[in-house]
Structures are given as structure tokens and as C-alpha cells.
Amino acid sequence: MLKNNQFQSLRKRIGFTEILFILFFLSIFLFIFLYFHNTKKWIEVEMKVTTDPTLLSEWRSVPPWLIDTVKKGNTEYDGFGRPVAEVKDIQTYETNGNYKETYIKLHLNTLYNKNQHKYTYASKDLTIGGPISVKPNGILIEGVVTAIQGISDNRKKVHKKVLLQMVGGPDYITNGVEPWIADSINIGDITKDFAGNTIAKVLDKKTAPAKRITVDANGNAHLVQDPYLVDLYVTMDLLTIKEKGIYYFKDNEKVKINQTIYVTTSKYDYGWRIINVLN
């Protein structure tokens, strides 16, 4: 009788131990499930696309004719015909020659991990500065993420005051421009980004008769005043991003003396050479 009671007591202890083990592993499984569980969530994401392979060698450039085919409302669908990405807005900046830099605002159907505060699209994590590819209306567009709804941009933004000279003609013997081009620039002209932030503002403007290099019959070079063209100088306030001690305008254009930047407003798309950085 005593042995039987001891056996039943042992069975009760084993059963209790098994229950503890089961509860322990269930709690671990529940923690892992909750930590890594993703939910679908539509968010707005901004990406930058360039058609100039010389501007961003680490980004794949897109042909200018291809980016022109992307329109508001273009949509990407998954294999079941469900929308996963929609183009909400497009902002284009003309650059050197026929090249363009284009910012695209997208509405994306992402997977969101609440605990890690991380979004995933097309099996890739969405991070500011990271790569992204979408196929609105079957058009493959690749670029870099510049903004994510709900994710803070920790890059340091700094206002830089610069003295600029408009890039002149292609003959390289003068930096002068036509007077009507100079007249199109006004103090107070601004450029804004998608968020409505002013990223460039004209603070001052000066013109002077343009200088031109001429060569006489003996092969001697002379610096003379052009009878028509003018040298155009402006002072601008630029909203830049500081990365490793270097300031960038529009994410990739270096703010350094003798570098060229491109400023677009509702009236013009012009290239400017940085003459001096004033702060």
C-alpha cells in the first residue's frame, strides 16, 4: 500500500514537471511570435531616382525616357492582382545635359514589425539611404529611400550659405550668360521638397559684364569684356545634409568650392558653380 502511494505521488510530480516544461516552451514560442510577427500596413515612402550615372555611381541610373513614363497613379500589383505600390507624386530636377534627378512619393503595402519598428517591402527592409525597387505599371524603377512615414531621419540637416556663379556656355571661354537668363533670377526665389521644406533660397544677386578669352593673330590670349553676356552671381541658402564632415545638397551634390549644383524652381532649371562657402 505504501509503494502504491509513492508511485502515484511520483506520477503527480512528473506530470507537474511536464506541465512546467510545456508552459515554458509555450511562453518562449509566444514571445518569438509576438516579437517577429509582422502586420500589413500602407505607408508613404519617398525614393530618389537618377538618370545620371556620373552623379551616383553606387545607385543604378535610369534612362531619362523611362522615368518620363512614370505618372501619378501608376500602380504595381502582386501575383494575385492586389495593389502593393502606387505612385502618389513626382518631383523632377533637371541636371547636366538631359539628365534628371527624380523624387517619387510612393504608397506602399509593407510588412510592419511593431517591436523592431521596421518596415519590409518586397522581402527587403526599408531604411533611409537603402535601396528600393518598384514596378509601377510594369516599369522597373530602382533608387534610394530618402524618407519613410513614421521613421525619423537622423541625418544632420544644416543650412549653408554659398556664393554661386551660373555655369556659362559650352565653349569654356566665358562663364557669361544671356541677360534675359539673369533677369529670370529674383531674390527670394525658392525650391521646396515634398515635405514643403525650403531647400534653396536666393538671398542676393549681382551681375557684371562677362569676361571672355580671345586669341589674336599672333596666338596671344587676352581677357576682354564681352559686349553682350553677363556674369551672374547669387548668394543662396541651401538646406544640406552633413555626412562624415561633408555637406550634401539634394542628398548627393557636394557643397564644396568648384562643385556644380542644380537648382530648380517653377520657372527655371539652372546649374551653378560654387565660388565660395560662406559659413
Secondary structure by P-SEA (a helix, b strand, c coil): caaaaaaaaaaaaaaaaaaaaaaaaaaaaaaaaaacbbbbbbbbbbbbbbccccccccbbbbbaaaaaacccccccccccccccbbbcbbbbbbcccccbbbbbbbbcbbbbbccccccccccccccccbbbbbbcccbbbbbbbccccccccccbbbbbbbbbbcccccccccccccaaaaaacccccccccccccccbbbcccccccbbbbbbcccbbbbbbbbccbbbbbbbbbbbbbbcccbbbccccccccccbbbbbbcccbbbbbbbccccc
